[in-house]
Amino acid sequence: MGIKNVMKKLLFRGGMIGGTLALIIAGAAAFSAFEAHVVNVTATINNALDVPVEAQGLSFGTVFPQEKLDQNFNVSLSSSFNAQTQCSAINFVTNGGFETPAVTNGAGWDIFSPAQSGWQTEWAIPGGVTTWNGNTRPTQAVLEYQKGAVLGWLPHGGSQYAEIDSDWFGPSNPISAPSLVNIYQNVATTIGKQYTLSFWYSARPGTDLNHNQLDVYVGGVNVGHASADGTGKTQTDWHQYTFPFTATGASTEIRFDGLGTNDALGSFLDDVSLTANCAGQTTVDYVIKQKPKCVDANGAHPQVTENPDGTFLCPGTSTMMPLLCPYLSKHVVSGGGNDGTGINAFHGLPGPWTLATTNAAAVNTTGVLSAPGDLTDTWNIDLKAPCFVGQCAQDWPAFVLAENSSADPVAYEALPGDESKVFGCDLWLEVTGIPAP
């Protein structure tokens, strides 16, 4: 997907934060032609970041020269973005590891009904043999579990696995009757969304290739086949199979059909999973920038614009507010340890700013959010209030240099005419990078 031009704007208004999100769609004039071709273009647009304070803002209220005040705000991965990054961890298959119920008898294997296993079962050859050595096959097919610790054959995961050539009655009356089964589940899916079916397969040790045959179906479509030769083997040999697909319904059946020699000795199956294929995005890089703020006669704050040369302008009859940006420090106080070092107050001169000033690394700071472990950054905005020319205390230079040892304290003295005015600064949170999947 590469780098997206996704932007979150966080605006300070006279010591308060407000927000505006604008979507501009450029269109073309209508036209006619003898021949026309239409290409359907669609896009799903998600915010990558969520900034709750954007709606109500932060307020420093009335402050005094050389006063220090702190405000915090959170930046989080948006719920939609986080859902994309997390969805691949969800297995929609019930009991894919065949761990429930547990085999508790000394034989090391047992049979279970659909109500017990969570898997629907049917005899692989419904019209086939229904009696064997005086025994009548049960109407309801069952699923056989084996306990690796007892039998000595290792499962792929957990302690149990399933055999797809089952048994009619279980350990109390084991017979080598034709017991191949088909097992299936219906799982909830979203139409058009991509998923991956994955499972681990092993031949039964000591049985030939024809005993170990399995067909795989997704939504009624045969998507693959698994087989292996267990001749001469004394231990399970697990191999993973994966089948990606696009869901065509709100529910999708996944199915495994037993094939081959039908004599209660056959394929092993373990760790079946069905997961949604996500965009693969796990990290969002962002930068906190600053711009001057405008105000009109009604106290509204139209967004500042700029000339082609990067000079900031206030639209209409609005005027530029005294600049608050240089007096705001920005440091992350809680996050994943992967964010920028922040920036102290007294950065950038309080005079006119240009677009070049806003984009300069010296007046910006960066952050990183990453799912699943780093979902929220908490930023501290610390206002170091300026004094006014001719009214600064003797310790003003020490106050400034404690924050920025290379700053010129005199340059950060505010104009006397700005006393009692509302200072303003727009903080912009811009997404700068989202790794390609």
N, C-alpha and C positions, 0 to 999 in steps of 0.2 A: 504494500500500500504506500510505502515511502513516507515522506514528510507531508503532513497535512497543513493547510492553512486554516487552522482552527484557532479561534481567539476568544478568550474570556476577558472582559473589561471590568476593572474594579476601580471606581471613581471616588476620589475624595472631594467633598464639597464643603469648603469653609471649615475644615477640620472634621467633616463627616464624609462617610463613604456612601455613594449611591451607585446605581448601575444602569447601563443601557446596552442592549444587544441589538444590533442592526443587521438585517439580511438584505443585501442588495442584489436584485436579479436584473440582469441586462437582457433586453429583448431585441428582436430585429423587426423591422417594418414588414407588414404583410406584402406578399408578392404573388404573381400568377405566372404560370408557365405552361407550355404545351405538354411537358412531361414532368412529373414530380415523383420523388422518392422520399419516403419518410423513414427515418431511423429513430426508433424508440429509445430514448435515453432516460434512465431512472437512477436515483441515488438515495440511499438511506443516510441521513445526517444525524449524528449524535454528538453532543458535547462530550469532550474528554474530561473536563474539570467541572467540579461543583464548588461554588464559593457562596455558602449560605448568607454571609454578611452583605453580599452584593445588593440584596433587596432593601434592607433597613439601614445599612450604613453604620459607621462608627462616629462618635462625636467626642472631641476633646473639650468642647465647651469653651468658656473664657479662660485664657491662660495668661501668665505673667512672665516677663523677661527672665530668662535663665531657669525657667521651670522645666522639670522633666516629667512627662506623663507617658504611660504605656497603654496600648490597646493591642489585643490579640485578635487574629482571625484565622479560620481554617480553610485550607484548600484540599479537596478530596477528589479522588477519581469519581466520575459521575456513575450513578447506579447502572445506567445502560452500558457504559464502557466496562465497568467492573464485572457486570454479568457476562459480557463477551469473553473476558479473560478467564473467568472462573468456570464457565459452563463445561469445559472439557473434562473437569474433575468429577462430574456427576455421572454415575452409572445408572442407567434407566432399567437395567435388568434386575429382576428380583432373584435373590439367591443364586447369583451367577457362579459362586464358588462351591455350591453344593455342600455347604457347611451345616445347614439346617434341614431336618433334624439331625442330631448327632447319632452316629452308629454306636450303640452301647453294648452290643453282645460280644461274646468271645469269638464269634466266627469272623469278625472283621468286615462284614458286609451285611446289608439289609435292603429291603425294598420299601418304597414309600408311595403313597397316593398323591394325586395332584394337590389335594387340600393340605398335605403335609409339606410337599417340596416347593410349591409355588409354580411348578412347571406342569403344563397340560401334557398328557401322554396318551398315545394310542399305539396299538400294535402295528408294526410296520407293514404287515400283510393282513389287513382285516379279514379278507376272505380266505386266508390260508388255514394251516392246521389248527384246529381248536381242541383236539384231544391228543393225549400223549401218554402211552403206557397206563391207560385206565384213568388218567387225570383230565379234567375238563378245564380248559383255559379260562381264567377270570375275564369277565366282560370288560372291566376297566383295566387298562394297561397300567403298569407301575414302573417306577424308575429305581434303578439299583445304584446305591452308594457303596463305595468301598473306603475303608479306613486304612490309610497308608501305614500307620504305626503298627497295626496288627498284622497286615499281610506282607509288610516289608517293601511294597512298591510305593515309591514316593509320589505324592501329589505335586502338582505344579506350585500351588499355594495353599495355605491353610493345612488342614489335616485330612480332607476328604475330596473325592472326585466321583464322577458318574460313569457308569458303563452303559453304553447305548444298546448292547445286547443284554437284556435284563434277565429276569427270572419270573416264573409264574407265582411261586409261593414263598420264596425267601429261604433263609437258613433252616427253618423247621422242616422243609420238604424240598431240598434242592434237586431239580431235575434238568437235564440238558434238552429241554423242549425248545422249539422255535420261539425265541423271545425277543427278536429285534423290535425296537421301539422307535417311534418318532416323538420328539419332544418340542414344545413351542411355547412362546409367550407373546402376548400383545402388549406393546409398550407405547406410551403416549409420545407422539412426535408432532412437529410443526411443519405444515406443508411448505415445501420449498427449502427447508433447512437441511444442511448437510450433516450426516452422521457417519460414524464408523462402528461396524460390528467387529469385535475381536474375541478370539477364544484360543485356548491351548489344547492341543490334540496329541494323543500318544496311542500307538498300537498296544494291544494287550501283549505283554511279554510271552513268548512261546507260541504265538499263533501266526498263521501265514497271512499274506497280503489280502486274500479274499475274505478273511474274518474281519478286516479292519477297513471298512468303507463307510463314508459319511457324505451325504449331500447337504448343502447349506442353502436355505431359502430366506429371502428378505421380501416381505410384502407379496408373497406368492411367486416370486421370481427366483429361479435357481441361479445363485450368484457364484457358486463354487463347489469344490469337492475336496475332501481331505481323506488321505489314505496313507498307510505305512505298513511295513512288513515287520512283524515281531518275531520272526523265526530266529531261534538261537539267542534271543535276548532274555536276560533275567531281571531287567530293571526297566522302568518306564523311561521313555525318551520323548520329552515334550517339545512340541514345535508350535509357534504362534501363527495364526492365520488372521488376516484383517481384510475387511471388505467395506470400503466406503460407499455410501449411497446418498441420494437425495430423497427425502420423505415426500410421498405423494398424498398422504392422508394424515388425519389427526391421530391415527393409531396405526402402528406397523407391526406385522407379525414377523418374528424371527423364529426359524424352524431348523431343526437338525433331524434328518431322516437316516436311520440305520439301514445299511445295505450289506450284501454279501452273504456269507455262510450264516445260517440262521439256527444257532445251537446254544445260545446263552453265553457265548464267548466272543467278545468283540471290542469295539473302539472305546477308548477312554476320553472323557471331556472334562475340562476344568477352566475356571476363571473366565466365564463368558461375560463380556461387557458390551454395552452400547452407549457411546458418548457422542455428544454434539461436537461437531467440528467448529471451533471458534476462529476468530480472525487472527489469533496468534499474537495479538498485541498485549504486552505485559508492562510496558514502561511508557510514561509520558514525561518528556522534558518540557519545562516551561521557564519563562523569564518574567520578572517583575520590573516593568519600566515605569517612567513618570512623564507626565505632560502638564503644561500649564492649564489652568481652568478659567472658563469664561463665566460671566454673570450678566444678566440683563436687568432692566429697570424693575421687572416684576420678581426678581430674585430667582429666576430660572437659570439653569446652567446648560446652555447649548454646547454641544461638543466642539472643541477647538478644531480648526482646520489648518492646513498649511499651504503655502505657495509652492510652485515647482522647485524653488531654490531652498525649501525647507524652513522658511520663516513661518512661525505660527501666527494665525489670525483668528479673531473671534468673529463669528458670523453676525450679520445684521447690525443692530445697534448695541450689541453686547460688548463688554469690555473685559480686558484681562484682569484677573484678581491678583493681588500681591502673591508672589510665589512661595508656597509652603514646602515644596519638594526638597530643597537642600537641607532642611532642618529635620527631616524624618529619617531615622535609622530603621533598618530592616534586617532582622535576624530570625532564622528558624529556631524555635525553642523545642519543637518536638517533631520528629520525622524519622526517616529510615537511615540517617547518617550519610546520605548520598547527595545532600543539597549543597548549594554554594555557601561560601563563608559569610555572606551577608555584606552589609554596607553600613558604615557609621554615619551619623549626622554630619553636617558641614561638608557636603560633597557637591560639586557643581556650584557655580556662582549664583547668587540670588537674582542677578540681572536677567535680561531676556534670554530665554532658551530657544534653541532651534531643534529641528528634527535630528540633526547630527548630535546635539547634546543628549536628547532622549535615547538615542541608539548607542551612545558611548558605553562601553563596558564598565567604565569607572563609576557610573551612576546607576547601574543595574545590578540585580542579583538573580541567581538561578535556583530552580528547585527541580526535584525529580520525585515522581510517584511511581510505584511499581507494585502490581498485584502478584502474589496475594499478600505479601507481608508488609507493604508500605503503602497504605491506602489514604493516609491523611498527613498533611504537614500543617503545623501550627506556627504562624508567623507573628512576631512581635514588632509592632510599629511604635517606635519611641520618639516622641516629639521633644526636641530640645529647642525651647522657645527663644527667639532672638531678642536682643535689646535694640533700642533705637539710637541712631546717631546723636551724640551729645548727651545721652542719658544712660550710657552703659556703666555698670559698676566696675570697680578696679580689678575684680577677679574675672571679668569677661574673657580676657585672653586665655586664662587658665581653663575656663569652662569650655572654650572652643578646642584648645589644643589637647585636652583630655580625651576628646572624641576623635580628632584628626590632627595628628602632630604636624602635618605638612600644610595645614590650612592657614590662611591669613585672617586672623580674627577681625580685623577692620573691614575686610570684604564682606563679612557676614552680618554687619550691623544694618538693621532695617532702616528704611527712610522714615524720617519723623512724620511725614504726611500720611503714612500708612497706619499710624497708631489708631486703635479701635476699629480698624477695618477687618473684614473677614478674609483671611488668607486661604488659598486653595491649591490643591494639587490632585491630578488624576493619576491613580496607580492603575496600570494595565497589566493584567496577567495574560500573557500570550503563550500558547502552545508552540514550541519550536521544533519538536521532533517526536514522532511515533515510529518505532522500528517497523519495517516491512515484515509481514508474516513469513 
